[in-house]
Amino acid sequence: MRLLHFDSSERLTQTNFSGKTIPPYAILSHTWGGDEFLFEDLVNGTGKSKVGYEKILFSGEQAARDHLQYFWVDTCCIDKWNLRELSSAINSMFRWYRNASKCYVYLSDISTPITDEQLHQSVWEASFRKSRWFTRGWTLQELIAPASVEFFSLERRRLGDKESLEQQVYEITGIPVAALRGDPLENFSVGDRRAWTVGRQTTQEEDIAYSLIGIFGVSMEFRYGEGKERALNRLQEEMEKANTTPFIVPFDRNARFVGRESQLADLRRKLFVGVSITKVAITGSGGIGKTQLALELAYRIREEFKNCLVFWIPTSDMESLHQAYAYIAQRLSIPGWDDEKADVKKLVQLYLSKESAGQWLLVFDITDEARLETAESSQAISLIEYLPVSDQGAIVFTTTDRITAVTLALQDIVELPEIEQDLAQRMLKMCLISPANEQEVADLLLKELAYLPLAIVQAAAYINFNKITLRQYLLLLAEQKKKVVKPISKECENAIATTWLISFEQIRHQDTLAADYLLFMACVDPTDVPLALLPATSPREKGIDAVGTLDAYSFVTKRTAESALDLHRLVHLSTRNWLKNQELLSQWTQVAITRLLEVFPDSNHGNRSKWRRLLPHTTFALSFGHLRQENGARTNLVYKYATALFSDGRFNEAELYFNDALQSWKEMFGQEYPNTLTSMAMLASTYWNQGRWKEAEDLEVQVMETSKRVLGQEHPNTLTSIANLASTYRNQGRWKEAEDLEVQVIETRKKVLGQEHPNTLTSIANLASTYKYQGRWKEAEELQATQLEICSRNQGRWKEAEDLEVQVMETRKKVLGQEHPDTLTSIANLAATYWNQGCWKEAEDFEVQVMETSKRVLGQEHPNTLTSMTNLASTYQYQERWKEAEELQATELEICSRVLGQEHPDTLTSMANLALIWKRNSRDIDALKLMKQCVEARARILGANHPYTLSSSTMLVVWQTEELEISTSADR
């Protein structure tokens, strides 16, 4: 749970209390307006001019009056780009309101005269009874759940509370006074509780059901578009299933499913055979019906095995896998499921691998875009790592890719052939609202559709929506078939292209915005397209209607909570083919790039969820190679994209895009253009982080010399370029060259920025670091008293450093949050101070915290995570916990070798560390061999005279001498 508060300087800050004790807080209840203060505004420090910011100010001020430091507002305390967080928040909302110390109801449609000192109820009661707040669906739980509910007018004047106004509230809502006073909801019948929604309205009709999940104490998935009645029925089902074996499948059973009995029988024979775990893959071409077959199998397994756990896991990327596992963990109440620090994928894997879990079935519905992790694609999804193993379990995969199928299920593969004519006839009959009377026409139509299920569904959707006959549709098909210029891949898929074209031409005439949305989505990744990414429309309802049109024609599938859309691969491909044929692909790709540039945030930590969701769409849009290189919007997006990759520690990928931006800026504006220099500097940073010091140096020299000439010796960018070059010299062991540049930077920054400017202090710390590497501790300490923390560690004055670091750490936790990279750096610094004092347990506790948080927030392969693993392994060494140290260091070396490369300086450091551990574990031969390999690589990469090379060489000589002495002694 994320809470807000205003600090001593009246700055709005957030604190994430996930996994920690939540302090007392106030919570806001209101009705949404058109200009709310959002999560993005909170993170980026914007939006204070918005009308909605007044609600934030009101909540903070009122909480302070009630002696509460923290408060919560739904508009900005949920990162709606983080789908896991959004789903969890919606299902936790009732609990959050119930646990609040105070709930403030802000009634923006009730105005009270400010001049009245004594506010009489008669002035506002009529407006109070008519307030829109009492008519909204979601405010029902916000009225019932909290113990204390206080009502305020537009002018922030208190009108009363739930207790003093209980009679009025009862008369307005019909909710019994006992319920308002907090009697357990179990005391009221299901019918009574449902009746409380009468007269309430929601923007989406399904919300009438969804707003009751807290009232009935259940969790459920949000499926906008299913309709009010179906949503209420699912709510009833969830209530009935609350105490039964979970069946987590996000789709209803397809009442129109027919045939495929031989494949279903084959699948059933392969499952639950009692020998280890059974894994089966369903494979076949796109649109052939793999997902529908798996869905029918899941429902049949449920019918046959009443106590079998069944979980459906949509798998497009690691994030979708994570969300699905998180929901499973929650439904199974696996210990630790609500701990943000836990790896829920591992929790579920371990839980289902135990005999006590009982019988279970997992269905992984793999999209066409998902790939297994390989050495060439380390960012792609890896399923195998998180699959549970139990002789009571079974796993089914769906995929179009046979290689993926074989990798996952070996020989247990069920191929899905094209359906037969009689089965296609039954399918068409079940999809149509009005029955087809002309069998001959129906047969001809199905033949034209190549008996492909997706094509049949699309054709039926068009016929139903436009109320035409099969013969009329067949004529349209013949007419449009001539226009399908470029085949997709084979005849059966061309049937989908033709049905697509018929529907698309109709949409263009009926709803131009819907057509524009489809053309836009053809230029981004077809999976998980956020609604917020679609071009903005006014009014908002127009956009909702356009999405509804696409849904009616079976072109899109709505995702959870209507936050995003999916396009079938063949719909996406058909739309792109149409754009190419019309010579519009470049134009619409430019539209997509311009829109992505508008919504793509800067790369600060708080925006991570948002830009991570946008990365696949940006990758797709930028992959179109026919846009002019001299394209400012494209180049700006390339640079933003590269910066996000850089922040995520994906330096080799960031390198490609920084180089792209560099070449573009250079061609458009020349070598001396500021953006050219910035791109060059960032490209150098990617080299630096990959340990490619020479390449980094070459670029940094160029940036420095050009900056001096164009911007001047004292320009901040010039000084930064000098500091960067000094850092590269330092990493090559060229202490004197680094020192000369750092002294130059310090003196200039003192003169230009002042003695206490943060950049001046940073440059002083850099010079102190250079002195440290040379063993010049006294000079480092005398350099500047403000750098006491750095110097204290090297002089042994650990207590002073510890006090400073605790202060910095606590401040950063409060201001930036527990998981911010700067906070983690502070915790790591404090751990280092404990380490230097020999306080191993304290150091270990902080290092474990840093490592686990880094893994979760930054990823297992991020450089900061790898550093934290090395630090913890070192602490284990000093406690003589050699087995734990070896396991951790070996893991870190394997990741470094794979991600950074065999000859990266960090990999070589890891190699040296593991050799030392092996030596202490009496693995002398292995240690000697590994250290020799390290010395040879360091001499080749860093140079024979680099301090690291000399250090490892000395160690190697000592070990070789020892081996020689032992050998000589044995001979004697």
N, C-alpha and C positions, 0 to 999 in steps of 0.2 A: 504494500500500500504506500502510495506516494502522498506526503503531506506538505502543505505550504506554511510559511511564516514570514513575517517581515523582520529583518535583522535590525540592529541598533541604528543603522544608517537609513532605515526605511526602504531597504532593497528587498524585493520579493524573491525568496529562495525556496527551493524544494528539497526534501529529504526523503529518500526511499527507505522504508522500514521493513522491506521484505526480509523475512527470516529473523526479525528482531522484535523485541517487545514494543508494541505500539503505545505511545504516550496518549494522555487524554487529548481529545480534539473536538472541534466543532465541525458541522457539515452543512452545506447549503442545499436547499431545495428551491427550485424555481422552474419557470418555463423558458425554453430556449428562444432567443431572438435571432435576428439575421446577422448580427455583428458581435459574436461572442469572442472572448479572450481564450485562445486555444493553446494546446500543449506546445506547438511550434513557437508561439509567441513567448511562452515561458522560457523555453530553452534558448531562444535567440535574443531575448531582452527587447522584444518588440511588442506592439499592440496596445500600448498604454493609452493611445488615443481612441481606442475602440469603446463603444457604448458598454460592451460586456465587462470592461475592466472595472466599471463602477461596482459591479457585484463582488469582485475580488476585494476591492478596498473596503466595502461594507462588511464582508465576512471577516477580514482581518481585524478591523476596528472593533466589531462586536465581540469577536473572540477575546480580544485583549481586555475589553470591559468585563468579560466573564472570567478573566484570569486564566485563559487558555492560550498557550503559545502557538498551537498548530490548528490548522483548519483544512478542509477538503472541499473542492469544487469540481464537479464532473467535467466541465468544459476543458480544463487544462491539467487535470491530475491523472488522466489516462492517455497513454501513447497509443492512439488508435491505428498507427501504422504497424504496431507490433501486435500481430493477430493473436498470439498466445496471451499477451497481457489483456487485450480487449475482451477475449472470451472469458478469461478468468475474472476480470473486473465485473462484467455483466452478471455472472453467476454469483459473485461475492457481494453485490450491491446491497441486498437486504441486510446481510450481516454487518456491513460497514455502517449503515444507517442505525441499526439496532445498537451497535457498540459506541456510537457517538455520545459525548457528554451533553452536547446541545445540537439541535437541528434548527436552523434559521430558515423560515419560509419567506422568500422575498417576493412580494406581490406587486409586480410592476404595473398592474392595471388598477391599483387602488391608490388614489392621491389624497393626501391629508394636508389641509392648510397649515403652512409652517408657522403662521402667526398665532395659531391657537396654542396657548400654553397648556390648558387643560383640554385634552383630546377626548371629546365625548363620543361614546360608542354610536350614538345616533347619527353622527356625521358620516361614518364610514360603513356601518353595518349593511346597508342595502348593497353597496358595491362589493363588500366582502362575500355576501351570499351569491353574487353573480360572478365572482372571480373565475377566470379561465383556469386557474390552478386546480380547482376542484373538479374540473371536467377532464383532466388529462389522465391517461392510463398509468404512466410510470409514477405519478405522485401518490398513488394509493399506498405503496409500500413505504414511501417517505413520510406519510402521515402515521401509519400504524407502527412501524418498526421502532423509531426512537422513543426513549422514555420521556424526553423533554423536547417539545416542538413549540417554537415561538414564531408568531406572525408579525411581519413588518411591512410597512407601506413603501411606496416608491421613494418617499423622502426619508426612508430608514427609521421611521417612527414606530415604536413597538405598539401593537394593537392588543396583544394578549397572548395566551398560550393555549395549548391543547386542553389543559385542565379548566382554565377560566372560561373558555369558549366551547366546552364540550357539548353543551346543548345545541348551540348553533351549528357546530360541525356535524352532529348527529342528524339534525334536521336537513342539512344540505346534502349529506352523503348517504344517509341511511345506515351508517356503520354503528353498531351498538356501542353504547357508552362503555360497556365492560371491555370491549376490544380496544377502544381508545385509551382506556386506563391501563392496558397492558396485560389483560388476562391471556393465558396461553392460547395460541390460535387453534390448537388441537381441540379446544372446548367448543369450537364452532364448526358446524357441518360443512362439507364440501359445497353443498348448494348455497349455504349462507355466504361463504367466502366468494363464490363466483358472482353472487348477486351484488356484491360491492362494486363490481365493474359497470353495472347498468348506468347508462348515461355518460360514461367516460369515453373519450375519443383519443385516438392515437394517429400519428402520421401514417403509419403502416397498419393495416387491419390486423395483421398477425400479432402485433404488440399487445393486444387485449389479452392474449394467452401468455405471451412471454413475460408480461409485467406481473404475472401471478406466481412465477417460479419460487420467489422468496416466501410468498404467502403460504405455499404448500410444501416448502422445504425440499425442493428437487432441483436438479440441474438438467438442462436440455440444450440441444444445439438449435441455433437460430437459422431458419430457412425461409427467408422472405420470398414471397411469390407463391407459397403453398396455400394461402387463403386462411381466413379466420377459423372456419370450421375444422379444417385439417389440423391447424395449430392447436386448437382446443382439444381435439382428439388425441394428439400426441402428448399434450400435457397430462391428459387422463392416463395414457399409457405409462408415462414416466412415473406418475403417482403409484400406479399398480406395480411397476417394476422396482420401486424403491427398495423393496425387501426381497427381491428375487435376483437370480443370476443375471449379470449384465449382458445385454445384447446391443452393442454399440455399432450400428450400421446407419450411415447418414441418409440413406435413401429408402423410400417406401418400396415394398415388394411390387414389382412391375406386373400389374394385373393383365397386361397385354403380352406377357412373355409366353411364347409358344415354341415347341420343338426342342432340339438339341438334347434329346433324351439319351442318345448313345454317349455323347460327351459328358453329360451329367453322371451317367452310370460309371464311366471310366474314371472320372474324378473321385467319385465316392469310393470305388475299389482301392484307390491309391491312398486314401486318408485313414488315419487311426488304425494302422496295421499292427500296432503293439511292439514294433521293433524300432527303438530310438525315435527320432522325430521324422515325420514325413513332410516332404516339400514337393509341391507340384506347380508347374508353370503353365498358364494358358496363353497361347500365342496365336497370332493371326494378323491380317492386314488391318489398317485403320478403318473404323466404321463397320467392322464385321460382327461386333456384339460381344466382345470379351468381357467388358464390365458387367453387362446384363447377365451373362452366364454365371459369373462369380457371385453376383447379387442373388440370383435364384439359388445357387448352391448354399450360400450362407443361411438363407431362410429354411432350406430343407434340412440342413444340419441342426438348426435350432429345433425344428419339429421332431427330429429323430432323437436328439440328445438334449433333454430339457435342462440339464445342469451344466451344459457346455458353455463356457465363456466364448463369445464371438465378438471380434473387434475388426472393424474396417479401417484401413490405414491408407488414405490418399497420399501418394508419394511422388511429388514433383521435384523436391529439393530437400536439403537437410532441415530447413525451417519447418516445412510441412510435416516431416517425420517427427520433429521435436514436439510440435503442437499435438499431434495425434497421440504420442506416447504420454504427454503431460495429462491429456484428458483421461487416458486409460488409468494412469496412476491415481488420479483423483477419484475416478469411479470405483476403483478397487480399494481405496483408502490405504494405499501402500505407505508405510511410515516414511516421512520425509517428502511426500509429494508436494507439499506447500512450501518447502524450503527452497528459496531461490538459488541457494548455493549447490543444491543437489543436481546431479546429472540424471534427469528423469528417464532418459533412454536406458541407462544402466540399471536404474531402479526397477523398471518394468522387465528388462531382460532377466535380472536375477530372480525376481518374484515368480515369473512364469516358468523359470527353469527348476523350481522346487516342486517336489511331489505334492506338497500341500496345496498348490494352486489348483489342482484338479485338471479336468479336461478343458482344452481351449483350442480355438481356431483363429488364426490371423489371416486377413486378406490384404495384401499389398497391391493396390491399384496403381501401377507405375505409368506415368504419362510418357508420351513419346519423347519428351525433352530430357527425362531423367537418365543418367548414366551411372554405371558402377564406377567406383574409384579406381583409377589406374595410375601408374607412375607418370603418365603424360598429362593427366587431369586430376591433380590432387584436390581441386576444389569441388569436384563432382560428388554426387551422393554415394555413400557407402552403406548399403543395407546389411551386408554380411556381419559387420562388426557388432550389430545390435540385435541379432536374431537369437531368441531364447532357444534352449535345447531341452526337450523333455519327451519321454516316450508317450506321454498323454497329450502331446500337442501336435498340431498340423498347421502348415503354412501354405497359402495359395498366392501365387503372383500372377498378375496380368501384364503383358508387355507385347509390343509389336516386334521387338528386336529378338531374334532367335539366339544371338550370342549371349545376351543378357539372360534369357531363359535357361540356357545350358549352364551358365555360370552359377545361377541360383539353385536350379533344381536338378542338375545333371541330366540323367536320362528320363526322368519323370516329367514328360512334356505332353500336353494335350493340344494338338493342332486344331484350329477352328476353320473348317472349310466354308465355302460359300453355301448359303442355305438353298434348299430345293424349292421348286416351284410351288408345291402345295403348302409348304411352310410360309413362304412369302405371301401367298394368298390369305392365309389366316392372319398374318401380321398386319397386312393392309386393312383387312376387315375390322380388326380390333382398334386400329388407329383412327379410323374414320368416324365422324359423328353421325353422318347419314350413310346408310348401307349402300354399297355399289350393286346396282341391278344388272349391269352388263358385264358378264363374266369374261367375255371375249376381249372387251376393252381393258378390263383389269389385268388380264394375262399379258396383253400387249404392253401395257404400262410397266408392269413388273419386269418384263424382259428388257425394256429400255432402261430401267433402273438397275439392271444387272443383279437383281435380287439382293441388293446390298441394304442391310437394315437401316443404316444412317440415311441413305437416300430415300428409303420408303418413309421414314419418320418425317423428313423434311418435306417431301411431296404431300403427305397427309396434312401436315401443319398448314401448308399453303392452301390446300383444298378446303380445310375447315375454316380458316381465317377469312377466306374470300368467298366461301359458299358457292363453289363452282363444281361442275361434274368432272368425272374421270376423263371423259372424251375431250372436254375443254382443256384440261391439264395436259393431256397427251398432245394436243395441237400446239400448246405452248412449248412443250418439251421438244417437239420436232423443229419448231421455229428457233428456239434458243440454242439448240444443239449445233447449229451452223455457226453460232457466234463464239463457241468455245474453241478458241484458236489454239492454245497451247495445252497439250495433254499434261495431266499431273504426273502420272507414272504408268498407269495401266487402265484398261477399259473399265473395270468395275469402279475405280475411283473417279473416272470421268463422269460417271453417272451422278456422283455427288456434285461435281462441278456444274453440271447442267441444272440440277434441281436448285443449286445455290443461285445460279444466274436468274432463274425464273423468280425466285423469292426476292432477290436483291433488286431487280428491276421494279417490282411492285413496291418494295419499301421506299425506293427513290421517289416514287410518285406519292406515296401515302405519308411518309415521315422523313423529310430530308435530314433532320438532325440524327435520326437513327442510322441513316445511311452514312452520314459523316462519322459517327461514332465507330461504325464497322470499318470504314476506310482507315481511320486513325489507329484502331487496334491492330490492323494488318501490318502496321509499321513498328509495333513493339512486340515483346514476347507474348504469346497467346495465353500464358498461364498466370493467374493471379494479377489481373489488371485492376489496380485500385480505382474506384469510382472517382476519387479525387484527382487522378491523373487525366481523366477525360477532359476535353476542352470545356471551360466554364460556360454555363448557360444562365440566362435570367429570363423568366423566373426558374427556380430550382425544379418546380413540378414538370417543366418541359423536358428536362433531362431525365427525370424519373419515367415519364411516359415513353421517351425514346428507348430506354433500356427495356421497358416492358414490351415494346414492339419487337425488338431483337429476340427477346425471350419467347414471345408467341410464335415466331418463325423458327424456333429451335436452333438459332444461331449462337446463342450464348447460354452459359449455365451460371446462375447466381451462386456466389460463395456465402459462407457463414456471415450472418449479421449484415448482409447486403453491402459488405465493404469492398467487394471485388467481383470480377467476372472472369470466366474461362471461355476460350473459344476452342472448339474441336480443331485438331491439327489440320484437317482437310478443309474446314471452313476458312481457316486462316490462310491456307495455301491458295484456295480458290480466289479469295479476295485480293491477295497479292498478284495473282496472275491477271486478274481483271485490271488492276492498276497498271501493270506493265503493258498490257494490250492497249490501254487508253493513253499511254505515255504520261501517266500521272504519279508514278511511284516516287520519283524524285521530289515532286511537289508535296506529297503527303508525308514523305519521310522528313522533309524540312519542317512541316507542321508539327510532327511528333518531336523532333529535336528542339524546336522552339518551346513547346509545352514542357518538355522534360527540363529544359534550362530554367523555366519559370518555377517549377516545383522542387527541383533538386536542391537540397539544403547545403550549407557549408559543412565541412567535415568535422565539426567539433563533436565531442563524445555524446552529447545529449541528442544529436540528430542521427545516431547510428542506426536505430531501428528503421527510420524513414529511408535513409539512403541505401541501406541494405536491400530493402524491398524494391527500390528503383533500379538497382544495379543490373538485373537481367534485362529490363526494358531498355536501359541505356546501352548496354552491350549490343542488343539486337538492332536498335536504331543506328548506332554508329557503325555497324558492320556493313551498311549499304555503301558501296564503294564508288557511286557515280555522282556524289555531290562534289561541287567544286571545292578544291582545297582552300581557296580564298573565301571561306565561309565563316564569318565571325561567330555566329551562334553555335555552329558545330564545334569550332575550336574552343570556345568558352566551355561548352559541355564536356569536351574531351579533357580539358584541364581540371574541371570539377570532379569528373569521374576518376581521373588519375589520382587526385588528392585524396579521395575517399579510399581508393585501393591502398594508397600509401599509409593512411591512418589505420587501416586494417592489417598492416604488416605484410601486404602482398606486393613486395617490392619488384619482383621480376615482371609482374603484370603492369604495375604502375609505370615501370620503365618504358614500356612500349607506347603508352598513351602520352607520357610527358614528352617523349621523342616526337610523337605525332604533332602535339601542340607546338613544340619548339620549331619544327620545320614549317608549320603553317604560319606562325607569327613571323618567322624570318622571311618567308616568301612574300607575305603581305606588307610588312612594315620595315623589314631590315633587321640587321644584327643588333642595333642599339635601342630598339623599341623596348620599353619597360617590361611588357609581357614576354618578350623574347628572353630577356635576362632572367625573369622569374622562372620561366619554364626550364631554362638551362640550369639554374641553381637547384631546382627540384629534381631534375634528372641526375645531377651530380649527387644529390642526397640519396637517390635510389642506389647509385653505384656504391656510395659510402656504406649504406646499410647492408649491402651484399659483400662488403669487404674488398671491393675492387678499387683500391686506393689510387692506383695510377690513373685510371679513367676518371675518377672523381677529381683528382688533382688537376688534370688537364682542363676540364670544364671550369673548375673553380678559378683557375688562373685567368681564363678568358672572361668570366663574369667580373672578377675583381678589376682587371685592367680596363674593361669597357665601362664599368661603373665609375671608376676614378675619372675617366675621360669625359663621360657624359653627365654624370650626376655630381661629381666633385669628391674630394678626399673625405669630406665630413658628412656626407649624406648617410642617413641610417642604413640604406640598402648596401652602400659601399662598405660600411663597417661590418655589416652582417656577412658579406662575401669574404672579407678578410678573416673574420672569425671562423668561418667554415673551412677555409683553406688551412688555417692554423690547426684546426681539429684533425684534418687529414694528415698533416705533417706529424702530429702527436701520435696518431695511430700507426704511423710508419716508424716510430722511434726517432724521429728527426727533431729532438728536443730544442736545439738551439734555434732552428728556423721557426718552430712553433712559438717559442718564447718571444722572439723578435716581433712577430706579427701581433701577438697578444698584448704586449706592452704598448704597441702602437694603437691598438683598439681601445685599451683602457684610457690612455691619455686623451685620445680624441673624444671618447664618450664622456669623460669627466668634464671636458671643456664645453661640449655641445649639449649634453643631456643633464649633467649634474652628477655629483658624487653619489646620490642615493637613488638614482633611477634604476629600475629593475634590470635594464640591459647592461648598465655599468657594473652592477653587482654580479651579473652572470659572467661578464668578461673577466672580472676579478677571480671568480671561482675557477674559470678555465685556466688562468695563469697559475693559480694555486695548485691545480691538478697537474700541470706540467712540472712544477717544482716537486710535487709529490713523487712523480715517476722517476725523478732524478735523486730522490732521497733528501731533498733540501727542505726539511720540515720547518726549520726556524724561519726561513724566508717566506714560506707559505703562510705561517701564522702572522708574521709581521706585515704581510701584504695589506690586510685590511681587517679591522676588528669586526666588521659586519659579517665576515666569513668565518666567524668563530666556530660554527657547527662543523665545517669541513676540517679546519685545522685542529679542532679539539680531538677528533677521532685519531688523527695521526700522532698527537702528542700524548695520548692516553688520558685526556681529561673527559672521560666518557660521560660522567654525570651531567656536565654542562650541556654536552651535545644532546643527551637523552631528554633533558628538560625542554630544550628548544624544539626537538623533533616531535615530542608529544604535543606541544602547543600547535605546531604546524599541522600535524596529523588531525587533531580534533577540529581545528578550524576548517580544514579542507573537507572533512567528513560532513560538517554542518553546511558549508557553502556549496560544495560541488557534488556531494553525495558519496556514499560508501564505495561505489564501483567506478568512480571517475579515475582515469589513468593517473592524474596528479595525486589523488588520494592514495592510490596503490604505491606510487613512488615514495610518498611520505612514510607509509607503513613499512616499506622495504628498507628505507633509511634507518628507521627506528630498530628494525630487526638487526641491521648491520651493527648498530651501536651495542645492542645486547650481546651480539655475537663476539664483538671485540672485548667485552667485559667477561666473556666466558659464561654468560647467562644463557646456556644452550636451550633450556625449556622455553624461556620467554621468546628467544629468537625463533625457535621452531614454530611456536604458536602463530606468530605473525607471518612467518614465511609460508606456512600452510595456507593461511588466509589469503595471502597475495597470490599464491599459485592457483588455488581453486577458483578465485574470482577472475583471475586472468584467463584461465581456461574457458570459463563460462562466458565472459564478456568479450574477450579478444580472440579466443580460439586457441586450440591446442598448439597450433604451429606459429603463433605470433611470436616475434623476437622477445617481447617482454615476458611472455609465458615461459619461454625457454630459459631466460635469465633466472626467473624465479625458481625453476626446477634445479638449476645449477647451485643456487644459493642454499636451497634446502638440502641437497645432496651433501654439500660442504658441512652443514651443521650436523648431519648424521655421521659424517666422518669423525668429527671432533668428539662425538659421543661414543665412538667406536661401534656404531651400528652399521657394520660393513655391508651386510646383506641388503638393507634398505637403501644405503648409499649407492651400491652397485646397480640395483634395479632401476633407480631413478636416473642415475647418470647414463646408464646404457640406453634407456628410453630417450633421454635428451639428445644423446649422440646420434641415435638412429633418425630422429626427426630433423636435427640439424643437417645431417648428411643428405637427407632426402629433399628438404625444403631449401636450404641455403647452398648446398653443394659440398662435395668432399673437401674442397680446398678453401672454403670460407674461413677467415680467422676465428670466428666463433666456433666452428666445427673443430678446428685444430685445438682450441682451448678445451673443448669438451673431451677431445681425444686424450689430451694430457691429463685431465682430471680423472678419467676412467683408468688410465694406466697407473696413476698413483694409488687408486683404490685397489686395483688388482694386485699391486705390489704389497699393500698392507694385508691383503687376503691370501698372501703366499702363492699367488699365481705368477711367479717370477718370470717364467718364459713368455707368457702372454703379455705381461706388463712391458717387458723389454722390447718385444716385437712391436707393440703399439706405440711406445715412446720413440722408437727408431723411425717409425713411419711418420710420426708427428714432427720430429726434428727435420727430417728430409723435406717435408712439405713446407714447414715454416721457413727454412732456408731458401726454398724456391719462391715462395709467395712474399714473405716479409723481408727477406734478405738475411745473410749470415750474421750481420752485426745488430740486428734488431734485438731489443732486450728479451722479448719472449723466446726468440730462437736461442739466445745465449743461455737463458735459464733452463730450458728443456735439454739443451746440449749438455750442460753441466750435470744435470740429473742422470742423463743417459750414460755419461762417462762413469759416474759413481756406481751405477747399477752394473755396468759391464765389468768394472774392476772387481766388484763383489762376486760376480759370477766366475771370473777368472780365478780369484782366490779360493772359491769353493771347489772349483774343478781341480786346481793344483793340490789342494789339501786332500781331495779324494784320491788323486794319483799316488800321493805319498802313502 
